[in-house]
């Protein structure tokens, strides 16, 4: 496999991967209403409000308020990067694919040096810009707190069976490090990486049994609960405690948003790899212009 064919494959890879990623990208496709205002958030106003009131916060409140401002700027940056990087990827991928076909079929030999230079430059731009997008996207996905329109957490972290308390070491505990709550109250908040878990999406069994007086969900609720005394029903002990209200989402939109976002990140990593390869083989095409062999050998 010669350099011309590799150049073509990598350029085509960028084109196809970019097209697929655009189809699943979370912000471009508005996969959840949380993304509706990303890119148009007035972050400067949030910052001005924070600057005007920061002396009135306690240490924990100041940390959270500052995080909300930083998150706002990060969300706007991710919005701009998603549109810019993926659109440029698909345009550059298309241009380099056309050039790759020309050289593979040996009809663009006179412009090999120019094509190689284009491949080198566009490949480097693709790799760098998409890498920055992946960094922003992965950071928000992994660390970002999911908030509603009022900037409050959408809920507290739950266990996999939708319970919010579990009996452990002689008391009922939450599904987060309770010792750190005094340092950061948002440690209890659901993050974007959690949205794919079943406890934050619709579950038929849970919804059918929630109001059944004979179900564990009903008997082990938080009505009259004492955290240091294990609740019982009959001869059974309640290992988990559920809220008296249905705390889970009745849709599957969170999982849809989670899966699309994760897919976009993974595909973008492959785009970065193809961009780097395109830059390398663009450089080789530029360096060896006039001496490279054709990827297509005519039959005589």
N, C-alpha and C positions, 0 to 999 in steps of 0.2 A: 504493500500500500504506500503510494508516494505522497509527497507533500501536498500536491494539488487536490488529491482525493480527500486527504485528512482535513484540509482547509474547507472543502465543500461540506464534509460531514459535520464539522464543528459549527460552521455558519448555519447549516440547516437545523442543527440541534438547538442553537440559540433561538432561531425563528419559531420552531415548534414548541419548545418549552415556554417561551414568552407568551405565545398565543394561549396555551393551556393555563398558564399562571394568571393571565388577565381574566380568564373565565371563572377562576375561583378566588381571586384576590378579595380580601374581606372589605376593604373600603370602596374599591371600584364597584363591587357588586352589592354594597350595602347589605351584607348578609345578616346584619342585626341592627336594630334601631339605635344601638349604642354608637354606631359609626356615622350616623346621619349628619352630625354637626362637626365631625373632625375635619379640619381644614378651614373652618369658618369660626371657630371658637375665639372669643375676644380675650386672649391670654394676657395682653397688656393691662386690661382693666383688672383682671384677677391679680396680677402682680402689683398694680398700684394699690389695690385694696389691702393686699397683704403687707406692703411696705408701710401703709398708713396705720395699720393695726397690730403689727408684729410685736410691739412692746407690751401689748395687753394680753398676749398669749402666755400660758405656762409653757414649760419645756416641751411637753408632749403635744400640746395644741399647736405650738409653733412649728414643730416637725411635720405634723400632718398638713397644716395650711401651706407650708412651703412645698410639700410633696404634690399637693393638688395643682399648684402653679406650674411646677416642673412637668407634671403629667400633661397639662394642657399644651405646653410648648412641644412636648414629645409627640402628642397626638397630631398636632398640626404638621409637624415635621414628617411624621410617618405618612400622612395623607399626601403631602407633596412628593415625597420620595417614591411612594408606590406608583403614582401616576407618571412621574418623570422617568424613573428607571425602567418600568415595564414598557412604556411607549417607545422610549429610545432603544431598548433591547430589541423590540420587534422590528423597528425601522432599520437599525443597523444589521440585524440578522437577515432581513430581506435583501438589503443591498449586497452583503457579503455572499449570500447564497447565489445571487445572480452572477457575481464575479467568479464564484467557485465553479459554477456550471460552464462559464465561458472558458476557463482555464482547463477544466477537466476534458472538455471536448476540443481543446486546442484551437480555439478561435479568438483567444484574447492574449496571445503570446506577446504582442507588442506593448501591452499595458501591464505586464506582470509586476514591474517595479511599482507602478502606481497602485495596483490592486494590493500588493503586499504591504505597502505603506498604509493603505486604508484599513486593511485587516489588523495591522499592528495597533493603529490608533483606536479604532472602534472596539477592538477586543479589550484593550486596556480600559477604555471608558466603561464598557459593559461590566467588566469584572469589578472595577472600583465602585461605580455607582450602585450596582446591585448588591455588592458586599455591604455598603453603608446601609442600604435598605434592609437587608437581612439582619444586620446588627440592631437597628432600631426596632424592627418588627419582633425579633426574638426576645429582646429585652422587655418590651412592653407585654408580650405574650406570657413571659415567664414571671415577671414581677408586678405587672400592672394590676391594680385593684379595680374591680368592676363596680362602677357607681351608676346611680340613676340620674335623672334630670336635675335633681336637687343637690347633686354632688355627694350624696350619702351612699354608703355601701349597700349593695342589693340584698345582703344577708350575711349570716354567720356560717362559718364552715361546718359542714355536716359530716357524719360518718356515712359509710357506703350504703347503709340501710335506711338513710334519711333521719336517723336519730341525731340529736344534738348533744346528748350527754351519754357517757359510758361509765360504768362502775369500775374503778381502778384504784388500787392502793387505799381502800377504805373510804372512798368518796366518789361522787360523780364528777367527771371532768369533761371539758370540751375537746374538740378535735383540733387543738392548737396549743402552743406552749403558754399556759396561763401565767407563768412566772414573768413573762415578758410583756404582759398587757399594760403594766404600769409604765413601761418605757415607750410602748407604741400600741395604742388601742386598735389600730388597723390591722394588727397581726391576726385578728379574728375574721377579717373580711375575705370573701371569695375572690380569687384571682382568675384572670382570663384562662390560664392553663388548667383550671379546675372545671371549666364549663362543659367539658366533654364527659364528665363523670355522671353516672346514672342518677345520683342523688339530686342533681340539679335539673333533671329533665323528667318528662312524664314516665310514670311506671304504673301499669295497669293494676298489678297486685296491690300496691300501696293505696291507690285511689278506691279500689273496691272494698278493701278491708278497713280503711281508716275509720269509718263510722259504724263498723261492726262491733258491738259491745263485747263480743267473745274474742276479738282479735288482740294480739299483743300490742299493736299500735294504740288501741283504745285503753287497755288496762294499764299500760306503762306510760302514762302521760305525766305531764309536769304539774298536774292539779294536786295541791297540797304537798309538794315535794320538799324534802329536806336533803340537802346535798350530802350530808355526812351520814345519812341513814338509808340503807338500801330498801327500796320500795318492793313490796311483795303483793301477789294476788293469789289467794288460795295457798297452795304449798310451793308455788313458783316464785322465784326472785327475778326482779327486773334488772337485767344486765344493761339494757339501754333505755333511755327515756326519750319520748317523742313529744313534740309540742302539741297543745290542744287544738291548734289550727293547722291547716294544711300549709306547710312551709315550702313545699317543692313546686317547681314550675309545672304547669299543666300542658306545656308544649314541648317540642323537641328542638326549638330554635337555638338554644344554647349549644347543643351538640353540633348542629349544622354549622354554626359560626366557628366553633372550636376546630372542627375537622377541616373546614375550608382554609382557615388561617394557618393551621399546621401544614397543610398541603402546599400552600403558597410559599411558606418558608423553605420547605424541603426542595421544591422545584427551583426556587431562586438560588439555592446553594449549587444545584447542577448548572444553572445558567452562569454563575460565577466561574465554575470549572471550565465550561465551554468557552467563556470569554477569554480566560487565561490561555487556553489551548489555541484559540483563534489568533490571539496576539503573537504567540510563539510561532505558529506556522505562517502567519502573515509576515513576520520578520524573516523567516527562512525563504519565503517566496520573494521578498524584496531583495534579500542577499544573493539568491541564486538565480535571479531573473536572467533569462537568455540561455541558461544551461540546464534547467530542469526538464525532465522527461514528461511527456504527456500522460495523463491518466487514462486516455482512450487511444488505443492503437488501431488505426484503420486496417481493414481486411483487404489484402491485395489479391 
